[in-house]
Every structure is written in structure tokens, then in C-alpha cells.
């Protein structure tokens, strides 16, 4: 059941206009041709869309969609997930056309995080042109980027992703966010698909947020574009979630900002590229080599003054 990459995400919102401004004017993605079902599509490369924004009664990530290698892998995945006791809802032919895929199904992990799996992806010859001059996003065989979910039932959810779905562990740390020696820390699992991206999905032992997502990540081509996006965040008065820094495990130099749904978007560049066939899982205990000062850390520092 070869998992190629993260293909696209589906987001429900009560504020479509704010999402449009955020994606095009701050992040720098391109508005795509919208489907006839009322959703809005946004692209970062030659795939017809990577962000699907749907009108809804709440603001949340509905699904992170992962591409499978072929129809046989697709059918095997559906059977394995159903056998594990998770729901499997096949998408209609019309819904598949809207997604630019041959077939897909909806499901969720044991924590309830929304997922889609599909096969038969599509590309077109429409050139990506950023409205704010972003040169491009790094996708290709590594897909859209990565998605991080909350998993308070950490062990069960981790087993689902590795034993049932077939992701592979890249880094299995336990992070401690306080100086208390009795702090048990939080379990995290960073998992890769069958490509060179360090992780296409990750889970953390934290409470599930209302947005149903911790963060998404997009990779830009160089630090200059990352820095310009950082400036657009500031000028646009978008909430900064973490300052610029470099992660220890995937070596990504990045910053985090809040999306209109409340979860974060990581914008980064120059990450570690792994060999998925030979990688041995690591267990880094420090989140970042430098930087990445989180908003909650800044608030604590200010309160202590």
C-alpha cells in the first residue's frame, strides 16, 4: 500500500473571503479555477489545486488527502482501514472529478482526525503564477508538504498510521516544554511516506484543537521567499505563532503563523531530504537548533517581567 505523498487538504470555513486574502496575499498561492460546487480552489504547482476551501458551519481542517500508488493499493488501503474498525466512505464519481482524481474515500484516524486517500492524480499545463511573486513551492514527488494532528490517544493513533496505513517512522521524540524534572513530556511521531520528505504526517500527544489540526507546512524554494512571506505576515497583521528558526529533526528553516481557522501554517525551506528505503528512525529531544520562539513562550516571558 505505497503512500506517495500528501496531495491536498480540505478546509471548511465560515469566512471564505478571509481565507482568500490570507492564501493569495500573505502566503502567495494562486487562485485556481473554482469547481461548480461552490468551493474555492488554490494551487501551488501544476496540480489543479492543493487547498480546497468549502463553506461550513465551523472553521476546521476536514481532511488531509494522501495519494496511493495505484488502484490495487487504493483497494487494499480501504480494506485495511475498514478491518481496523475505522469508517470508509467512498466518494462519488462527481466528487472525484472535482478533486482531480480517479477515486477517493473518506475516513479518520482513531482520534477522529479527517483523512482522504486517493489514486489516479492529475496535472495540467496551467503555469503557477503567485500574485505576490513567490517563485514557487517545492512539491513534485514529495507532495504538497506535511500535516500535523493532535493525538491524545497517542499509542493507538500511532499504531494506526504505521501498522494499518503504512507510514514509516522518521523521528520519535518525547518533547519536554518545561524545566520541571517530573514533567513526563509529550510523545510525538514524525512519519514519512515513500518519498524524500522527512515527514508527510505527524502526530503529537496534545488535546485536539477546535480546528482539528495542529499545523500544515508548505516548502518554498529559498530563504528569501520565506523571509518575504514573514514580512507579509507582519504587514497583514497575521498572528505569528513561532519566530524564524531551524528544526533539529528535519532541518527545516521556517516560521509559523496562524490561519483563519486557528491552526498554524509553517512556511519553510532547505529541509533534510531522506532516503525512505534506508532511513533509521531517530529520537531527537530538542524541537529546534535555534529560534522558533513560540507565542506562548513570549507570553510567559512577558508575564514574568
C-alpha positions as CSV (number, residue, x, y, z in Angstrom):
1,X,0.0,0.0,0.0
2,X,2.5,2.6,-1.2
3,X,1.7,6.1,0.1
4,X,3.2,8.5,-2.4
5,X,2.6,11.9,-0.7
6,X,0.2,14.5,0.8
7,X,-1.9,15.5,-2.2
8,X,-4.3,18.2,-1.0
9,X,-6.3,19.4,2.0
10,X,-9.9,20.2,2.5
11,X,-10.9,23.0,4.9
12,X,-14.3,24.1,5.9
13,X,-14.8,27.8,6.9
14,X,-17.3,30.5,7.8
15,X,-15.0,33.1,6.4
16,X,-14.1,32.3,2.8
17,X,-13.2,35.9,1.9
18,X,-10.6,36.0,4.8
19,X,-9.1,32.7,3.6
20,X,-8.9,34.1,0.0
21,X,-6.9,37.1,1.2
22,X,-4.7,35.0,3.5
23,X,-3.8,32.5,0.9
24,X,-3.2,34.8,-2.0
25,X,-1.9,38.0,-0.4
26,X,0.0,36.6,2.6
27,X,1.1,33.0,1.7
28,X,1.3,33.8,-2.0
29,X,-0.6,30.9,-3.5
30,X,-2.6,31.2,-6.7
31,X,-6.4,31.2,-7.0
32,X,-7.4,28.3,-9.3
33,X,-10.5,27.8,-11.4
34,X,-13.2,27.1,-8.9
35,X,-15.4,24.0,-9.3
36,X,-19.2,24.2,-9.8
37,X,-20.0,23.0,-6.3
38,X,-19.3,26.4,-4.6
39,X,-15.9,25.6,-3.1
40,X,-12.8,27.7,-3.8
41,X,-9.6,26.0,-5.1
42,X,-6.0,27.3,-4.7
43,X,-2.8,25.9,-6.3
44,X,0.9,26.0,-5.6
45,X,2.1,24.0,-8.6
46,X,0.9,22.1,-11.6
47,X,-1.8,20.2,-9.7
48,X,-5.3,21.8,-10.3
49,X,-5.5,22.6,-6.6
50,X,-3.8,21.9,-3.3
51,X,-6.2,23.8,-1.0
52,X,-9.9,23.2,-1.2
53,X,-11.9,25.7,0.8
54,X,-15.6,24.8,1.5
55,X,-18.3,26.8,3.2
56,X,-19.2,25.3,6.6
57,X,-20.7,26.0,10.0
58,X,-17.3,25.9,11.7
59,X,-13.6,26.5,10.8
60,X,-11.6,23.3,10.6
61,X,-9.5,21.0,8.6
62,X,-11.8,18.4,7.2
63,X,-9.2,16.2,5.6
64,X,-5.6,15.7,4.7
65,X,-5.6,13.7,1.5
66,X,-2.9,11.2,0.7
67,X,-2.1,9.7,-2.7
68,X,-1.7,6.0,-3.2
69,X,0.3,4.4,-5.9
70,X,-2.4,2.6,-7.9
71,X,-5.9,1.1,-7.7
72,X,-4.7,-2.1,-6.1
73,X,-3.1,-0.1,-3.3
74,X,-6.3,2.0,-3.0
75,X,-8.5,-1.0,-2.6
76,X,-6.1,-2.6,-0.1
77,X,-6.0,0.6,1.9
78,X,-9.8,0.8,2.1
79,X,-10.0,-2.9,3.2
80,X,-7.2,-2.5,5.9
81,X,-8.8,0.6,7.4
82,X,-12.3,-0.9,7.4
83,X,-10.8,-4.1,9.1
84,X,-9.3,-1.8,11.7
85,X,-12.7,-0.6,12.6
86,X,-12.5,2.9,11.1
87,X,-15.2,4.2,8.7
88,X,-14.6,4.1,5.0
89,X,-16.9,6.3,2.8
90,X,-16.3,6.1,-0.9
91,X,-16.5,9.4,-2.7
92,X,-18.9,9.7,-5.7
93,X,-17.7,9.9,-9.3
94,X,-18.6,13.5,-9.4
95,X,-16.7,14.3,-6.2
96,X,-13.7,12.5,-7.6
97,X,-13.8,14.6,-10.8
98,X,-13.9,17.8,-8.7
99,X,-10.8,16.6,-6.8
100,X,-8.9,15.7,-10.0
101,X,-8.5,12.1,-9.0
102,X,-9.7,8.7,-10.3
103,X,-11.2,7.6,-7.0
104,X,-11.1,8.5,-3.3
105,X,-12.5,7.6,0.1
106,X,-13.0,9.4,3.4
107,X,-12.0,8.1,6.8
108,X,-10.5,9.2,10.1
109,X,-7.8,8.1,12.5
110,X,-8.6,6.8,16.0
111,X,-8.5,10.4,17.3
112,X,-11.1,11.5,14.7
113,X,-8.7,13.5,12.5
114,X,-10.1,13.6,9.0
115,X,-8.3,11.8,6.1
116,X,-8.9,11.0,2.5
117,X,-7.0,8.5,0.3
118,X,-7.0,8.6,-3.4
119,X,-5.4,7.3,-6.6
120,X,-5.1,8.5,-10.2
121,X,-4.0,12.0,-9.6
122,X,-4.0,14.7,-12.3
123,X,-1.8,17.5,-13.5
124,X,-2.3,20.3,-16.1
125,X,-0.3,22.8,-18.1
126,X,-1.5,25.9,-16.3
127,X,1.6,27.7,-15.1
128,X,1.7,28.6,-11.4
129,X,1.9,32.4,-11.0
130,X,2.0,33.8,-7.5
131,X,0.1,37.0,-7.0
132,X,2.8,38.3,-4.7
133,X,5.9,37.0,-6.6
134,X,6.7,33.7,-4.8
135,X,9.0,31.8,-7.2
136,X,7.4,28.5,-6.4
137,X,6.8,25.8,-3.8
138,X,8.7,22.6,-3.5
139,X,6.3,19.7,-4.3
140,X,6.9,17.1,-7.1
141,X,7.4,13.6,-5.8
142,X,7.3,14.9,-2.2
143,X,3.8,16.2,-2.5
144,X,2.2,19.3,-1.0
145,X,4.0,19.3,2.3
146,X,3.0,17.9,5.6
147,X,0.1,17.8,8.1
148,X,0.4,17.5,11.9
149,X,-2.5,16.3,14.0
150,X,-3.3,16.1,17.7
151,X,-3.5,12.6,19.2
152,X,-4.3,12.4,22.9
153,X,-4.7,8.6,22.4
154,X,-1.2,8.6,21.1
155,X,-0.2,4.9,21.1
156,X,-3.4,3.8,19.3
157,X,-3.2,6.6,16.8
158,X,0.4,6.0,16.1
159,X,-0.2,2.3,15.5
160,X,-3.0,3.2,13.1
161,X,-0.6,5.3,10.9
162,X,2.2,2.8,10.9
163,X,0.6,-0.7,11.2
164,X,-2.7,-0.1,9.3
165,X,-2.0,2.8,6.9
166,X,1.7,2.1,6.3
167,X,3.5,5.3,7.1
168,X,7.1,4.8,8.3
169,X,8.6,6.4,11.5
170,X,11.2,9.0,10.8
171,X,11.7,10.6,14.3
172,X,10.0,9.5,17.5
173,X,10.9,12.1,20.1
174,X,9.4,13.0,23.5
175,X,9.5,16.7,24.0
176,X,9.6,18.5,27.3
177,X,8.3,22.0,27.3
178,X,9.0,22.9,31.0
179,X,12.1,22.8,33.3
180,X,10.2,20.6,35.8
181,X,12.2,17.3,36.1
182,X,8.9,15.5,36.8
183,X,7.4,16.7,33.5
184,X,6.5,13.5,31.6
185,X,6.8,15.3,28.3
186,X,4.7,14.8,25.2
187,X,5.0,12.0,22.7
188,X,5.4,12.9,19.0
189,X,5.7,10.8,15.9
190,X,7.0,12.2,12.6
191,X,6.3,9.7,9.8
192,X,7.3,9.6,6.1
193,X,5.6,8.3,3.0
194,X,7.5,6.7,0.1
195,X,9.4,9.9,-0.8
196,X,12.2,12.0,0.4
197,X,10.2,14.4,2.6
198,X,11.2,13.9,6.3
199,X,7.6,13.6,7.3
200,X,4.3,13.9,5.4
201,X,2.3,13.4,8.6
202,X,3.0,13.8,12.3
203,X,1.0,13.4,15.5
204,X,1.5,14.9,18.9
205,X,0.2,13.9,22.3
206,X,-1.8,17.1,22.8
207,X,-5.5,17.9,23.1
208,X,-7.5,18.1,19.9
209,X,-8.0,21.8,18.9
210,X,-11.3,23.1,17.6
211,X,-9.7,23.4,14.2
212,X,-9.0,19.7,14.0
213,X,-5.3,20.4,13.0
214,X,-2.1,21.4,14.7
215,X,-0.4,22.8,11.5
216,X,0.2,22.4,7.8
217,X,3.6,23.0,6.1
218,X,4.4,24.5,2.7
219,X,8.0,24.5,1.5
220,X,9.3,27.5,-0.5
221,X,12.3,27.4,-2.8
222,X,14.6,29.6,-0.8
223,X,15.0,31.7,2.4
224,X,14.4,34.9,0.5
225,X,10.8,33.9,-0.3
226,X,10.4,32.6,3.3
227,X,11.6,36.0,4.6
228,X,9.3,37.9,2.3
229,X,6.4,35.8,3.5
230,X,7.3,36.6,7.1
231,X,7.2,40.3,6.2
232,X,3.7,39.9,4.6
233,X,2.5,38.2,7.7
234,X,3.6,41.2,9.8
235,X,2.3,43.8,7.4
236,X,-1.0,41.9,7.1
237,X,-1.3,41.7,10.9
238,X,-1.5,37.9,10.9
239,X,-0.7,36.4,14.2
240,X,2.8,34.9,14.5
241,X,2.8,31.6,16.2
242,X,6.6,31.0,16.2
243,X,9.5,33.1,15.1
244,X,12.1,32.0,12.5
245,X,14.2,29.0,13.4
246,X,15.6,25.7,12.3
247,X,14.2,22.4,13.4
248,X,16.5,19.7,14.8
249,X,14.9,16.7,13.1
250,X,14.0,17.8,9.6
251,X,16.5,20.8,9.4
252,X,13.7,23.0,8.0
253,X,14.3,26.7,8.5
254,X,10.8,28.1,9.0
255,X,8.3,30.2,10.9
256,X,4.7,29.6,11.9
257,X,1.7,31.8,11.5
258,X,-2.0,31.3,12.4
259,X,-4.5,30.5,9.7
260,X,-8.1,31.9,9.6
261,X,-9.2,28.5,11.0
262,X,-6.9,28.8,14.1
263,X,-4.4,26.1,13.2
264,X,-0.9,27.1,12.2
265,X,0.8,27.2,8.8
266,X,4.5,26.5,8.7
267,X,6.4,28.2,5.9
268,X,10.0,26.9,5.4
269,X,12.8,26.0,3.1
270,X,16.0,23.9,2.8
271,X,15.0,20.8,4.8
272,X,16.7,17.5,5.1
273,X,15.9,15.0,2.3
274,X,15.9,11.4,3.4
275,X,16.2,8.1,1.6
276,X,12.8,6.4,2.6
277,X,14.1,3.0,1.8
278,X,17.0,3.0,4.2
279,X,16.1,5.6,6.9
280,X,16.6,4.5,10.5
281,X,14.2,6.3,12.9
282,X,15.8,8.9,15.2
283,X,14.6,10.3,18.6
284,X,15.6,14.0,18.8
285,X,14.7,15.5,22.2
286,X,15.0,19.2,21.2
287,X,12.5,20.8,18.9
288,X,14.8,23.4,17.3
289,X,18.5,24.1,16.9
290,X,17.8,27.8,17.2
291,X,14.9,30.2,17.0
292,X,11.2,29.0,16.9
293,X,10.2,31.1,19.9
294,X,6.6,30.3,20.3
295,X,3.9,32.8,21.1
296,X,3.1,31.1,24.4
297,X,6.8,31.3,25.4
298,X,6.8,35.0,24.6
299,X,3.7,35.4,26.7
300,X,5.2,33.6,29.7
301,X,8.4,35.7,29.4
302,X,6.5,38.9,29.3
303,X,4.3,37.8,32.3
304,X,7.5,37.1,34.3
305,X,8.9,40.6,33.8
